[in-house]
């Protein structure tokens, strides 16, 4: 029970800190670009292709389309402090979830042993959750066309799973057969290809979109690196406590 509790505490602490850091970075990088894109979207007469949720997600991938009626505006937090609070809450909750997955996977491989091993797992998380799916489904700004949600979700999840499996095989196996399988898993989703939107017309300038994509990947790389490093440091401290407790229990039993 203490192992499970320590894993949860580690994920919560690392997730809260890294999620808050992500929100601060987004406030200075992606959010201003999103607001600029919203002005182009509104000036262009509304949605192009599909409407989008305009918050920058921690995973850094395509925004989720949402159906709405022209005369019915969906609720959105007001710009400024209210938007910051809601974004921070979403980022920290997502970071805690990512932290639980990262630590659970690392425990199956022997556990995190300090910030360096945590950093390596964090970079692997960035490659799996952000970069690999983003090669086919790059981050989107408001007013940009997108394919249907269902096929995009299937492709995104499949790509993340294949990337995680491929990286795991490359890192923890020495067989040439498994190495070849890992390469196949890494490239297969991109050979199949991500779902494409019906058109590519958008009022959003290409320069603005390029800046947004770069900002999303940069902030997500920092987020994953910090999440992994923090998880490694905190988990190592909890593990030291677990070893002391186990030693004390063993001495008590021997007496």
Steps between C-alpha positions, in 0.01 A plus 500: 500500500785740582645443149170596336464804726853618423444459125183709521668768713791516258268542200292764678797712611685473168177554305395810693839668459558408136139575407522846655828560316332399173217747561745783562692415182177481301396843629805655334525278192193317367210693655584835331521317167165332564342839570643637176362203308158553659495854360565361150233233554241759603596733218465213255140440592531221755609143460689343213439129463445421869485714808769457765558522868757776532693397809856374450494141624797351689537229238550772244295339229196594297219676678178306531214590265168578663159522340298815566219698345571840344264673742634320807838606634687248715618626839865598520700648789567871475842610382750579772500355851192278453646339189832451679332321793301261280803429282715438809243258643482306172879494461563380856235227483642378170854516640400287801350242265811498281713473814309194621550330164869592487571372851295182452691415181834577667414280801442209263857557375662525842393848605639851463849544644548872530430798278708370206293186449186707555619743232546213254148374568369855464663542158354163398161631610545809283589287199203269563224745586599820322757470223408170331123568478577861408683391185163400355266716708692819579358746754216709359398860547139625506360547153703218346335204322514154657391147420218328688566442870452121507764404240743753650461348847555148368812604310638701792454219753640240259805717431567559870469129581724396209759763590506397866536133406772576245703711743462234768627226269799711396586587861449165674574230241819401322351276234532601135151364437351721772699796372352448153153469653559825691587684179186366334288616794657847492440562130179300434252770615670758278493267200125455554467876542284719720145597396500811283249788508268543200676826411789721603348847468561717805527867585781431748840618363758229444760690704268510802431128468872417475575702813219321683622151406855585608375646828284195576786256444746713698270539801403133494864390488577711808184374671583133445864547598404674825225247574740209455788658694274597791342155506848342508621718789185464710467127436863446604435675832190291565693185410768584757226529761352167391839330539548644850152385601558153355834474683342607828216248456754225427701579812182504709392159365847349557484601862 
